[in-house]
Amino acid sequence: MVERALERGRHVVTANKDLLGEHGPRLQALAASRRAALRFEGAVAGAIPVVRTLGEALAGDEILSVAGVVNGTCTAILSAMEEGAGFDESLARAQRLGYAEADPGNDVEGVDAAHKIAVIAQLAFGLAVTSPRVARTGISGVTQRDVARARMLGFRIRHVAAVLRTPDGILVEVAPVLVEEGHEFARTADAENVVQVVARDAGRLVLRGAGAGGAATASAVLGDVVSILHALGQGRGFDLRGRSNSLETASRIEPFFDRLSRTVELPNYGIWDDALTNVSMKALVNA
């Protein structure tokens, strides 16, 4: 349906991250060839303007890395487990609040976050990254004991998605990791998302807000509709990604979190370290 609409030069607004994570590069190329708008702010991090920031506000900069907590269902479950609830009870609560689907498999197994980080990589780096190529681990194996032990060690467990550019390609992965309690990623609860962008000139930017739920997604979708109407009224064209008209093939796509350090007490979880994004920045600045 989206292909047929774009073929006819119709403008498309979607919040379907599955569609974009798997077919985004092809659809973006088709939209550009027909000078049609393909808007998808609601597909990544709900009401947080991540897509506009990467595709428009930072269009003249060089993005080095993007990382964050982008699945509200996982955050809602993990924050409830910190209060003493078990996994199943926490999942049921997230479903009652509208943060989780009736079938939560895509959320708790990391598929949803993989779709989102693939879309982010497409925007940030102009690369044809699709979600099946993203290494992913969900939170279904996280236990109440893990959560409690992490708190004793000064950490919180959060489901983090990250993509970093390197001189040889990109590192990308989604998985539950240990995050120090004072870190931006740790200070998320319920359906809140937080995204950290590192750019060559703009430096480190942090975006935070409602990342799941009907109202947040509706806000993002309506914003895209209004943006298209404004552009039509002003007679502007629709290369709305702000970067190139076509995405390049990614040469190397490798997992990221095996580079994180571990603790003896919780060896299955890497410890998130912002310094790794600084290493990426230095490598590119010196290249």
Secondary structure as GFF3:
##gff-version 3
##sequence-region A 1 287
A	DSSP	alpha_helix	2	7	.	.	.	ID=ss1
A	DSSP	beta_strand	12	13	.	.	.	ID=ss2
A	DSSP	alpha_helix	17	33	.	.	.	ID=ss3
A	DSSP	beta_strand	38	39	.	.	.	ID=ss4
A	DSSP	three_ten_helix	41	43	.	.	.	ID=ss5
A	DSSP	alpha_helix	50	52	.	.	.	ID=ss6
A	DSSP	pi_helix	53	57	.	.	.	ID=ss7
A	DSSP	beta_strand	63	69	.	.	.	ID=ss8
A	DSSP	alpha_helix	72	82	.	.	.	ID=ss9
A	DSSP	alpha_helix	87	96	.	.	.	ID=ss10
A	DSSP	alpha_helix	105	108	.	.	.	ID=ss11
A	DSSP	alpha_helix	111	125	.	.	.	ID=ss12
A	DSSP	three_ten_helix	131	133	.	.	.	ID=ss13
A	DSSP	beta_strand	135	136	.	.	.	ID=ss14
A	DSSP	alpha_helix	144	152	.	.	.	ID=ss15
A	DSSP	beta_strand	155	166	.	.	.	ID=ss16
A	DSSP	beta_strand	169	180	.	.	.	ID=ss17
A	DSSP	beta_strand	192	199	.	.	.	ID=ss18
A	DSSP	beta_strand	203	210	.	.	.	ID=ss19
A	DSSP	alpha_helix	214	234	.	.	.	ID=ss20
A	DSSP	beta_strand	253	254	.	.	.	ID=ss21
A	DSSP	three_ten_helix	257	259	.	.	.	ID=ss22
A	DSSP	beta_strand	261	262	.	.	.	ID=ss23
A	DSSP	beta_strand	270	271	.	.	.	ID=ss24
A	DSSP	alpha_helix	275	286	.	.	.	ID=ss25
###
